[in-house]
Amino acid sequence: MTSGSLRWASLLCLGALLLTGAANAQGSTTTSTPEALRAERRMRLVKVWGDVRFRHPRAFSIPAEWDAAFLSALPKVEAARDAESYAAAVQGMLATLGDGATRVEPETPPTVSSKPPTLRALKSWEKDVLVLDLRNLLGPQGYASLQELEGTLDADAAKARAVVLDLRMRGLQRYGVSWMVARLLPHFIDGELSVPGLRALRHDGLRPQDDMQSFYRSEFKVPTAEVVTGTPGKKPALLVFLVDGDSAIDLSILALRARGKALLVAEGPLDDGAMNTQDSLPLGEGYRVLLSLDEPVLPLEPDVSRPVRARLEGPDEGMRQALLLASRPPKPKALAALSRPTAAWRPEPSYQDSLYPSRELRLLAGAKLWTVVRFFFAYPELMDRPWESRLPVLLEKLDAAKDATAYVLALAEATTWLQDAHTRVRGHPELQRFYGVIPPVWVTDLDGKAVVVKVRDAASAQGLAPGDIIEKVDGEPIDARARRFAPYVAASLPGYHRDMTLLLALGGEEGSTAVLGVRGAQGRKEAKLIRTPRAKLPPPTGASYRVMEGNIGFVDLGTLEVEQVPQMFEALKDTRGIVFDLRDYPRGTLWALGPYFDVKGSRPYAVYERPYVGGPRHVGWVKSVDALAEKGTPKYRGRTVTLIDSRAISQSEHTGLMLEAAADTVFVGSATAGTNGDVTQAVLPGGVTFYFTGQQVRHGDGRQLQRKGLEPHVMLRPTVAGLQAGRDELLERAVQLLSKEPAQKTAASNR
């Protein structure tokens, strides 16, 4: 496609955007009270701020300045007495970008009545300077006249020392002759002209704000340069383009200027809107924002600037300057001086010293949180309520926060709206005080009771055993404590949410002792729990794998290390089957385990989708699949059963996806947490880090995993009686299944 074709496509896109603006004018904001109007304007400001932050090609390199622009604009927007002052406040924020093409303008441009400009002839000569007034080609006969002109240009170019092309469109059809430049240009250039395109910012997921390893990235995308090939023959030494604020400027003009073969004379200011792609964002009240989505690699700068003429039919100073340049051109500028620098990615400021941020900073936190979810959350379609509807409530809660605790809890509550157990806020001291340290036990809800399932460290849990029912914590009913945490716990499924609130109800200051009122197998008793972080617990003891009665293998994926995988399969290669215990977080063994199972030809075990944001393509999705690579490892051909419950989350569920596809495993237990996908994060004022899932994960056949979890083939929950008797009822059922199944071929042979 030629650069002229690209320019024409951009004009068609712009026409569609102008129609969109007209449609938006019909839906302008109407509010009944000053408070409602103020809230509506505030939300519009947040949306515009977020669009610019992740779609404008410069904003990502000035995060601190862009934050400051919001903080400055917010009180002005809220205090605006009329639509004009509201629009001016938003324009003040946009001015930070230094991009005149990103601006506020009326949805319906005002009608300007003026006489049309006086045109020269389509083709005339000023001594040895050829002057082309391309505006003569407007109208129904324009295309025929263009074809006739093209037939004479090679001969004219051979005689001309310079050419002046008049592209000024003020008072005429805006942008109307720009596409003609690409048609005419080959007659005026020698050889080939490389024309760089428009570069746009692209976000492949949300790049984390710290040094966290991630494949999410932000980068500039630049299309392959177009090439314009000149016609044979002698060519003029210089082209002078005469433009104004209504001219569309073909990218080839910038390429000629960079080569030293063209000059620009401008009447009035120029900006990238003369050539780039823009989106129209509604502001309401009769206004909209034009947002630049890309920018030329070469800058748009006039060589001579003249003020806008008051009268189009008067003396033509612009043409006089153009002819002067054509007769006595200045010394060409070096190409290096004409190249536009590439903006650098910079992390967001965290405002760590503002533990209780100002009102404006609190609302900025809301703008940041809402915006990153809007663009980069992996599962927007699975939320119970549209994210759009959450913005006013979020801003109101942050506005009303009376202290640091209320501020961070408002953020924590907002995380629950995503219904994603990866979502959380961390890093603020009030958050640590609120959540505390969870003791080293696992508690689950069985028939409405908080039942101990596992004691991770006996030394920290005096008098507590599996099957104990916890009724009180430090003298308070555990359900009452759990209810305090319930509004601030993000979860994908109700079971996981309930279990997490029960665990948090046991929490408190690190090192403190929780006194528990417990009902055990022998009746009521008191137990004590030392609140010890999991990171400080002694390493688990006992074998990660073993052969059980009936020649059935058992593997604890919560303790199995990657380096143990080959010896584990060697030890279990002749077993009738293997039980994998996924009721704890695995240690990255998924990718080591897979090749030993995939006897069916590397079926995909996971499907991924992550957001792709920026530029003209507002939001899209990058799709990929994960399959086990073909390896020459021995293949285990016995049956497998995998034990699951709500403790299985994220990598645990991913391991289950692999076992499902590669080993046809049978799941026994209850649904997992229903949360999988690579996590990303943003920083919020007060030193708060906001984590959430940035990439979708589905079953290998495309079925939904998030908010469903791995669903058991055999539904089974432990019982209080079984736990008190020291039984693992899920494991017993798995052994029963494998014992009944016909024995498979157990020889560990290569495929």
C-alpha positions in Angstrom: 0.0 0.0 0.0 1.4 3.5 -0.9 1.7 6.3 1.7 -1.1 8.1 -0.2 -3.4 5.1 0.3 -2.5 5.1 4.0 -3.3 8.8 4.2 -6.7 8.2 2.5 -7.5 5.4 4.9 -6.7 7.8 7.8 -9.0 10.3 6.4 -11.8 7.8 6.1 -11.1 6.9 9.8 -11.3 10.6 10.8 -14.6 10.9 9.0 -16.0 8.1 11.0 -14.7 9.7 14.2 -16.4 13.0 13.3 -19.7 11.1 12.8 -19.1 9.5 16.2 -18.7 13.0 17.7 -22.0 14.1 16.2 -23.7 11.1 17.8 -22.1 11.9 21.1 -23.5 15.4 20.9 -27.0 13.9 21.0 -26.1 12.1 24.3 -24.5 15.0 26.1 -24.6 15.0 29.8 -27.8 16.1 31.5 -27.9 16.1 35.3 -30.5 17.3 37.7 -28.3 18.6 40.6 -25.0 20.4 40.9 -23.7 17.4 42.9 -24.6 15.0 40.2 -23.0 17.2 37.6 -19.8 17.5 39.6 -19.7 13.7 40.0 -20.3 13.2 36.3 -17.5 15.6 35.3 -15.2 13.9 37.7 -15.9 10.5 36.2 -15.4 11.9 32.7 -12.0 13.3 33.8 -10.9 9.9 35.1 -11.8 8.2 31.9 -10.0 10.7 29.7 -7.0 10.6 32.0 -6.9 6.8 31.7 -7.3 6.8 28.0 -4.4 9.1 27.6 -2.3 7.2 30.1 -2.3 4.0 28.1 -3.1 5.0 24.6 -1.2 8.3 23.9 2.3 7.7 22.5 3.9 10.1 25.0 2.0 9.7 28.3 3.7 6.5 29.4 7.1 8.3 29.6 5.8 11.1 31.9 3.9 9.3 34.6 4.7 11.8 37.4 3.8 14.7 35.2 0.6 13.1 34.0 -0.3 12.4 37.7 0.3 16.0 38.5 -1.9 17.1 35.6 -4.8 15.1 37.0 -4.2 16.5 40.5 -4.2 20.1 39.1 -7.3 19.6 36.9 -9.5 17.8 39.4 -10.4 20.8 41.6 -10.9 23.0 38.6 -13.2 20.5 37.0 -15.2 20.1 40.2 -15.4 23.9 40.7 -16.3 24.7 37.1 -19.4 26.9 36.9 -20.2 26.3 33.3 -19.4 24.0 30.4 -16.7 26.3 29.1 -14.7 26.4 32.3 -15.1 22.6 32.6 -13.7 22.1 29.1 -10.9 24.6 29.9 -9.9 22.6 33.0 -9.6 19.4 30.9 -7.7 21.2 28.3 -5.3 22.4 30.9 -4.6 18.7 31.8 -4.1 17.7 28.2 -1.6 20.6 27.6 0.9 18.6 29.7 1.4 16.3 26.8 2.8 19.0 24.6 0.6 17.6 21.7 -1.7 20.2 20.1 -3.6 17.4 18.4 -4.8 16.0 21.7 -7.2 18.7 22.7 -10.8 19.6 23.8 -13.0 20.9 21.1 -16.8 21.4 20.6 -18.6 18.3 19.5 -20.2 20.5 16.8 -17.5 22.9 15.4 -18.8 26.5 15.2 -19.7 27.7 11.8 -17.2 30.2 10.4 -18.6 32.5 7.7 -15.9 33.9 5.5 -15.3 34.4 1.8 -13.4 31.6 0.2 -9.8 32.2 -0.6 -8.7 33.6 -3.9 -7.1 30.8 -5.9 -4.3 31.0 -8.4 -4.4 28.9 -11.6 -3.9 25.2 -11.1 -0.5 25.6 -12.7 1.5 28.7 -13.0 5.2 29.8 -13.2 7.2 32.4 -11.3 10.3 32.4 -13.5 11.7 28.9 -13.0 9.5 28.1 -10.0 6.5 25.9 -10.8 3.4 26.8 -8.6 0.7 24.2 -8.2 -2.5 25.4 -6.5 -4.0 22.0 -5.8 -7.1 23.4 -4.4 -8.4 23.8 -7.9 -8.8 20.0 -8.0 -11.7 20.1 -5.6 -15.1 19.4 -7.0 -16.6 16.9 -9.4 -14.1 17.6 -12.2 -11.1 17.3 -9.9 -10.1 13.8 -10.7 -10.1 14.3 -14.4 -8.1 17.5 -14.0 -5.6 15.6 -11.8 -5.1 13.0 -14.5 -4.6 15.7 -17.1 -2.1 17.5 -14.8 -0.1 14.2 -14.2 0.4 13.9 -18.0 2.4 17.2 -18.1 4.4 17.0 -14.8 7.5 15.1 -15.9 8.1 17.7 -18.6 7.4 20.6 -16.1 9.6 19.0 -13.4 12.6 18.9 -15.9 12.3 22.7 -16.3 11.6 23.7 -12.7 14.3 24.6 -10.3 11.7 24.4 -7.5 8.0 23.7 -7.0 5.5 25.3 -4.7 2.5 23.2 -3.8 -0.4 25.0 -2.2 -2.3 22.7 0.2 -4.1 25.3 2.4 -7.6 24.3 3.0 -9.0 27.1 5.3 -12.4 28.2 4.0 -12.7 25.1 1.7 -13.2 21.4 2.1 -11.0 20.4 5.0 -8.2 17.9 4.1 -9.7 17.7 0.6 -6.5 17.6 -1.5 -4.1 15.7 0.7 -4.4 12.4 -1.1 -3.3 14.0 -4.3 0.2 14.6 -3.0 1.1 11.0 -3.1 -0.1 10.8 -6.7 2.0 13.7 -7.8 5.1 13.2 -5.8 6.8 10.6 -8.0 7.1 13.2 -10.7 9.2 15.4 -8.5 11.6 13.0 -6.8 14.7 11.2 -8.0 15.1 7.5 -7.2 13.4 6.1 -4.2 12.1 7.9 -1.1 11.7 5.9 2.1 8.7 7.2 4.1 8.6 6.2 7.8 5.1 5.5 9.1 3.3 6.5 12.3 4.5 4.9 15.5 2.0 3.9 18.2 2.3 2.7 21.8 1.3 -0.9 22.4 0.8 -2.7 25.7 1.0 -6.5 25.7 -0.6 -6.8 29.1 0.3 -4.3 31.9 4.0 -4.0 32.4 4.6 -4.4 36.2 5.8 -1.2 37.9 8.7 -2.9 39.8 11.3 -5.3 38.6 9.0 -8.4 38.8 9.8 -10.8 36.0 7.0 -10.8 33.5 6.4 -11.2 29.8 4.0 -8.2 29.9 5.6 -5.3 28.1 5.1 -1.8 26.6 6.8 -0.8 23.4 6.5 1.4 20.3 5.3 -0.3 17.1 6.4 1.2 13.8 5.2 -0.2 10.5 7.6 -0.9 7.7 8.5 2.2 5.8 6.7 2.8 2.5 8.8 3.5 -0.6 7.9 6.1 -3.2 9.7 5.6 -6.5 10.3 8.6 -8.8 9.7 8.7 -12.5 12.7 9.0 -14.9 14.1 12.4 -15.8 15.5 15.5 -14.3 13.9 16.7 -11.1 13.6 20.1 -9.3 16.0 20.7 -6.4 13.4 21.7 -3.9 9.7 21.4 -3.1 8.0 24.0 -0.9 4.6 23.0 0.7 2.3 25.7 1.7 -0.1 24.5 4.5 -2.4 25.7 7.2 -4.3 24.3 10.2 -6.9 22.6 7.9 -4.3 20.8 5.8 -3.7 17.1 5.9 0.0 16.6 5.5 1.2 13.4 3.8 4.0 11.6 5.6 6.1 11.7 2.4 6.4 15.5 2.9 8.2 14.9 6.2 10.5 12.3 4.5 11.4 14.8 1.8 12.1 17.5 4.4 14.3 15.1 6.3 16.3 14.5 3.1 16.7 18.2 2.6 14.5 18.3 -0.5 11.4 20.0 1.0 10.4 23.0 3.1 7.2 23.8 5.0 5.5 27.2 5.1 2.6 27.2 7.6 -0.2 29.7 8.2 -1.1 29.3 11.8 -0.1 26.5 14.2 0.5 22.9 13.0 0.1 19.7 15.0 0.2 15.9 14.5 -3.5 15.9 13.8 -2.6 16.9 10.3 -1.4 13.3 9.7 -2.0 11.0 12.6 -4.9 8.8 13.8 -7.2 10.2 16.5 -10.0 8.9 18.7 -13.0 11.0 19.9 -13.7 10.8 23.7 -17.0 12.2 24.9 -16.8 14.9 27.6 -20.5 15.7 27.6 -21.9 19.2 27.7 -21.2 19.7 24.1 -17.5 18.9 24.2 -15.2 16.0 23.3 -11.5 15.2 23.5 -9.5 14.4 20.3 -6.9 11.9 21.4 -3.8 11.2 19.3 -3.2 7.4 19.0 0.0 7.6 17.1 2.7 10.0 16.0 5.0 10.4 13.0 8.5 9.1 13.4 9.7 12.4 11.8 8.5 15.6 13.5 6.1 18.1 12.0 7.8 21.4 12.2 7.4 24.4 9.8 10.4 26.1 8.4 8.5 29.4 8.2 5.5 30.2 10.3 3.0 33.0 9.5 0.0 34.1 11.5 -3.5 33.1 10.3 -4.8 35.6 7.8 -7.7 37.7 8.8 -9.0 37.9 5.3 -8.6 35.0 2.8 -9.2 37.3 -0.2 -6.5 39.8 0.8 -2.7 39.9 0.2 -1.2 36.4 0.3 1.8 36.6 2.6 2.1 32.8 2.8 2.6 32.5 -0.9 5.1 35.3 -0.9 7.1 33.4 1.8 6.9 30.2 -0.1 8.2 31.8 -3.3 10.9 33.5 -1.4 12.1 30.1 0.0 11.9 28.5 -3.4 14.1 31.3 -4.8 16.6 31.4 -1.9 16.3 28.2 0.1 18.1 28.0 3.5 20.9 25.6 4.2 19.4 22.1 4.7 19.2 20.8 8.2 21.0 17.5 9.2 18.8 14.4 9.3 19.8 13.7 12.9 18.4 17.0 14.0 15.1 16.2 12.4 14.6 12.8 14.0 12.0 12.6 16.8 13.4 10.8 19.9 11.6 7.7 21.2 9.9 8.2 24.5 11.3 5.9 27.4 9.1 3.9 29.7 9.2 5.0 33.3 7.6 3.5 36.4 4.7 5.2 38.3 5.4 7.3 41.4 4.3 5.5 44.6 3.9 8.5 47.0 5.1 6.3 49.8 5.2 9.2 52.3 1.5 9.9 51.8 0.1 7.1 54.0 -3.1 9.1 54.3 -3.1 10.8 50.9 -4.8 14.1 50.2 -8.3 14.0 48.7 -6.9 14.6 45.2 -4.3 11.8 45.6 -7.0 9.4 46.9 -9.1 10.1 43.8 -6.0 9.6 41.7 -5.6 6.2 43.3 -9.2 5.4 42.2 -8.4 6.6 38.7 -5.3 4.4 38.5 -7.0 1.3 40.0 -10.1 1.6 37.8 -8.1 2.3 34.6 -5.7 -0.6 34.9 -8.6 -3.0 35.5 -10.5 -1.4 32.6 -7.7 -2.1 30.2 -5.7 -5.0 31.6 -7.8 -7.3 33.8 -8.0 -10.7 32.2 -11.6 -11.6 33.0 -13.9 -8.6 32.7 -16.7 -10.7 31.3 -16.9 -12.8 34.4 -17.5 -10.0 36.8 -21.1 -10.0 38.2 -21.4 -6.2 37.5 -19.9 -4.2 34.6 -16.7 -2.5 35.7 -18.1 0.8 34.3 -20.7 0.9 37.0 -18.1 0.6 39.8 -16.3 3.9 39.1 -18.7 6.3 40.8 -18.9 4.2 44.0 -15.1 3.8 44.1 -14.6 7.6 43.8 -17.2 8.2 46.5 -15.6 5.8 48.9 -12.2 7.2 48.4 -13.5 10.8 48.7 -15.2 9.9 52.0 -12.2 8.1 53.6 -11.5 9.8 56.9 -8.1 8.3 57.7 -5.4 6.0 56.3 -7.2 2.8 57.4 -10.4 3.9 55.7 -8.4 4.7 52.6 -6.7 1.4 52.2 -9.8 -0.6 53.1 -11.7 1.3 50.3 -9.0 0.0 47.9 -9.3 -3.4 49.4 -13.0 -3.5 49.0 -12.6 -2.5 45.3 -10.4 -5.5 44.8 -13.3 -7.8 45.6 -15.4 -6.4 42.8 -13.1 -8.3 40.3 -14.0 -11.6 41.9 -10.5 -12.8 41.3 -8.5 -14.4 44.2 -5.3 -13.0 42.8 -6.5 -9.5 43.4 -5.2 -7.8 46.5 -3.6 -4.6 47.8 -0.4 -4.8 49.8 2.4 -2.6 51.0 0.7 -0.1 53.4 1.3 -0.5 57.1 -2.5 -0.2 57.9 -3.1 -3.2 55.6 -0.6 -5.3 57.5 -2.2 -4.3 60.8 -5.7 -5.1 59.6 -5.0 -8.5 58.1 -2.3 -9.5 60.6 -0.4 -12.9 60.3 -2.4 -16.1 59.8 -1.3 -19.0 62.0 0.1 -22.1 60.4 -3.1 -24.1 60.0 -5.7 -24.7 57.4 -9.4 -24.3 58.3 -12.3 -25.0 56.1 -16.1 -24.7 56.4 -17.8 -28.0 57.0 -21.6 -27.7 57.5 -21.2 -24.1 58.6 -18.5 -24.8 61.1 -14.8 -23.8 61.1 -13.0 -27.1 61.1 -9.3 -27.6 61.3 -8.1 -29.7 58.3 -4.3 -29.5 58.7 -1.9 -28.3 61.3 1.3 -27.2 59.5 3.5 -26.8 62.6 2.6 -28.6 65.7 5.0 -26.5 67.8 2.9 -23.4 67.0 -0.5 -25.1 67.6 -0.6 -26.3 71.1 -3.6 -28.5 71.8 -5.0 -28.2 68.3 -5.7 -31.2 66.0 -7.4 -32.0 62.7 -11.2 -32.3 63.2 -11.3 -29.7 65.9 -14.1 -27.2 65.5 -13.0 -23.6 66.3 -15.8 -21.6 67.9 -14.0 -18.6 69.5 -10.9 -16.6 68.9 -9.6 -14.6 71.8 -13.1 -14.9 73.4 -15.0 -13.7 70.3 -17.1 -16.0 68.1 -15.1 -16.8 65.0 -18.0 -16.1 62.7 -18.2 -12.5 64.0 -14.5 -12.0 63.3 -14.8 -13.6 59.9 -17.6 -11.1 59.0 -15.3 -8.2 59.6 -12.9 -9.4 56.9 -15.5 -10.6 54.4 -15.9 -7.3 52.6 -12.2 -7.1 51.9 -11.4 -10.6 50.7 -11.2 -11.1 46.9 -12.3 -14.5 45.8 -13.5 -16.2 42.6 -15.7 -18.7 44.4 -17.7 -18.6 47.6 -15.9 -21.6 49.1 -12.5 -20.1 48.8 -13.9 -16.8 50.2 -15.4 -18.5 53.2 -12.1 -20.4 54.0 -10.0 -17.2 53.7 -12.2 -15.2 56.0 -12.0 -18.0 58.6 -8.2 -18.0 58.3 -8.1 -14.2 58.6 -10.3 -14.5 61.7 -7.4 -16.4 63.3 -4.9 -13.7 62.4 -3.2 -11.0 64.5 0.1 -9.4 65.2 3.1 -11.5 64.3 4.4 -13.6 67.2 1.2 -13.1 69.2 -0.8 -16.1 70.6 -4.4 -16.7 69.7 -6.4 -18.4 72.4 -9.0 -20.6 70.8 -12.2 -22.0 72.1 -12.4 -25.4 70.5 -14.8 -28.4 70.4 -12.8 -31.5 69.7 -13.4 -35.3 69.8 -13.4 -35.2 73.6 -15.5 -32.1 74.0 -14.7 -28.5 74.5 -11.2 -27.3 75.2 -8.8 -24.4 74.9 -6.0 -24.4 72.3 -3.3 -21.8 71.6 -1.9 -20.8 68.2 1.3 -18.8 67.7 0.9 -16.5 64.8 4.0 -17.5 62.8 4.5 -16.4 59.2 4.7 -19.4 56.8 8.1 -18.2 55.6 9.5 -18.7 59.1 8.1 -22.2 59.6 10.5 -25.1 59.6 10.7 -27.0 56.3 8.2 -29.9 56.0 9.4 -33.3 57.0 8.6 -36.7 55.5 8.9 -38.1 52.0 7.5 -36.3 49.0 6.5 -39.6 47.4 6.1 -43.2 48.4 4.6 -46.5 47.4 1.4 -47.3 49.3 -0.3 -50.6 49.9 -1.7 -52.1 46.7 1.3 -50.9 44.7 -0.1 -47.4 44.4 2.2 -44.4 44.3 1.6 -41.2 46.3 3.1 -37.8 45.5 2.8 -34.7 47.7 3.1 -31.9 45.1 3.3 -29.4 48.0 6.7 -30.7 48.9 8.0 -32.3 45.8 11.0 -30.4 44.3 11.8 -30.1 40.6 15.1 -32.0 41.0 13.2 -34.9 42.6 10.9 -35.5 39.6 13.2 -38.0 37.7 13.9 -40.1 40.8 10.2 -40.0 41.8 9.2 -41.5 38.4 11.9 -44.0 38.6 10.7 -45.1 42.0 7.0 -45.2 41.0 7.4 -46.4 37.4 5.9 -49.9 38.0 3.1 -48.8 40.3 -0.5 -49.5 39.4 -1.4 -45.8 39.6 -0.3 -42.6 41.2 -2.2 -40.3 43.5 -1.1 -36.6 43.2 -2.0 -34.4 46.2 -2.7 -30.8 44.9 -4.1 -29.6 48.2 -1.1 -27.3 48.7 0.9 -25.0 46.5 3.3 -26.9 44.2 7.0 -26.0 43.8 7.2 -25.4 40.1 7.2 -29.0 39.1 4.5 -28.7 36.5 6.9 -28.4 33.5 9.2 -31.2 34.8 6.3 -33.6 35.4 4.5 -33.1 32.0 6.9 -35.0 29.7 6.6 -38.2 31.7 2.8 -38.3 31.0 2.1 -37.1 27.5 1.5 -40.3 25.8 -1.2 -38.8 23.5 0.9 -36.5 21.4 1.3 -33.2 23.1 -2.3 -32.1 23.4 -2.7 -28.4 24.5 -3.3 -28.3 28.2 -3.9 -24.5 28.5 -5.3 -21.7 26.3 -4.2 -18.1 27.1 -5.6 -14.7 26.3 -4.1 -11.4 27.4 -5.1 -7.8 26.7 -3.4 -6.0 23.9 -4.0 -2.2 24.3 -3.0 1.0 22.5 -3.2 3.0 19.4 -6.1 2.7 16.9 -6.9 -0.8 18.1 -8.2 0.2 21.5 -8.4 -3.3 23.1 -7.7 -6.7 21.7 -6.5 -10.1 22.9 -3.3 -12.0 22.2 -4.1 -15.7 22.1 -1.8 -18.7 22.5 -1.7 -22.2 23.7 0.6 -24.3 26.0 1.4 -27.9 25.0 4.0 -30.2 26.3 7.1 -30.4 24.1 8.1 -33.7 22.7 10.9 -35.2 24.9 12.5 -38.6 25.0 11.7 -39.2 28.7 10.2 -42.5 29.8 6.4 -42.4 29.8 4.3 -43.3 32.9 1.3 -45.3 31.6 -0.5 -46.0 34.9 -3.7 -44.4 36.0 -3.6 -41.2 38.0 -6.0 -39.5 40.5 -5.5 -36.0 41.8 -6.8 -34.7 45.1 -8.2 -31.1 45.0 -10.0 -28.6 47.2 -10.1 -24.8 47.7 -6.4 -24.7 48.6 -5.5 -25.4 45.0 -5.1 -22.1 43.3 -3.1 -20.6 40.4 -0.1 -22.8 39.7 -1.9 -25.7 41.5 -4.8 -25.4 39.1 -2.3 -25.0 36.2 -0.7 -28.3 37.3 -4.2 -29.8 37.3 -4.7 -28.6 33.7 -1.6 -30.4 32.6 -2.5 -33.6 34.5 -6.0 -33.4 32.9 -4.7 -33.2 29.3 -1.5 -35.3 29.6 -2.5 -38.0 32.0 -6.4 -38.1 31.9 -6.3 -37.7 35.6 -9.4 -38.2 37.8 -10.1 -35.3 40.2 -11.3 -36.3 43.6 -12.5 -33.7 46.2 -14.1 -30.3 45.8 -13.7 -27.4 43.5 -10.4 -25.5 43.5 -10.1 -21.7 44.0 -11.0 -20.9 40.4 -8.2 -18.4 40.0 -5.4 -18.8 37.4 -3.4 -16.5 35.2 -0.2 -14.5 35.4 -0.4 -11.7 37.9 0.6 -8.1 37.2 0.5 -5.1 39.4 0.3 -1.3 39.5 1.3 1.1 42.3 -1.1 3.4 44.0 -0.6 6.5 46.3 0.5 5.6 49.8 3.0 3.0 48.6 0.2 0.5 47.9 0.8 -2.2 45.3 -2.3 -3.5 43.5 -2.1 -7.0 42.2 -4.5 -8.7 39.8 -4.7 -11.4 37.1 -3.4 -10.1 33.7 -3.8 -13.1 31.5 -6.7 -15.6 31.0 -6.2 -19.3 31.3 -8.6 -21.9 30.1 -8.6 -25.6 29.8 -6.8 -27.0 26.8 -10.1 -27.5 25.0 -11.1 -23.9 25.7 -13.5 -24.5 28.6 -13.7 -21.9 31.4 -11.5 -22.3 34.4 -11.7 -19.0 36.2 -14.6 -18.7 38.7 -15.3 -22.5 38.2 -12.0 -24.1 39.2 -11.0 -27.6 38.5 -14.2 -29.5 39.1 -14.1 -33.0 40.7 -15.1 -36.1 38.9 -15.8 -37.5 42.3 -17.2 -34.9 44.7 -16.0 -35.6 48.2 -15.5 -33.4 51.3 -13.8 -34.6 54.5 -15.9 -35.2 57.5 -15.4 -34.0 61.1 -15.4 -37.6 62.3 -12.9 -38.7 59.7 -10.5 -35.9 60.5 -10.8 -36.6 64.2 -10.0 -40.3 63.5 -6.9 -39.3 61.6 -8.2 -40.4 58.2 -7.7 -38.8 54.8 -11.0 -39.7 53.2 -10.0 -38.2 49.8 -6.9 -40.3 49.7 -8.8 -43.4 50.7 -11.3 -42.8 47.9 -8.5 -42.3 45.4 -6.8 -45.5 46.4 -10.2 -47.2 46.1 -10.6 -45.9 42.5 -7.1 -47.0 41.4 -7.6 -50.4 43.0 -10.8 -51.0 41.1 -9.4 -49.8 37.7 -7.9 -52.4 35.4 -4.1 -52.3 35.7 -2.5 -50.3 32.9 0.7 -51.1 31.1 3.3 -50.0 33.6 6.5 -50.5 31.6 8.4 -47.2 31.5 9.3 -47.1 27.9 9.9 -44.3 25.4 7.3 -43.6 22.8 
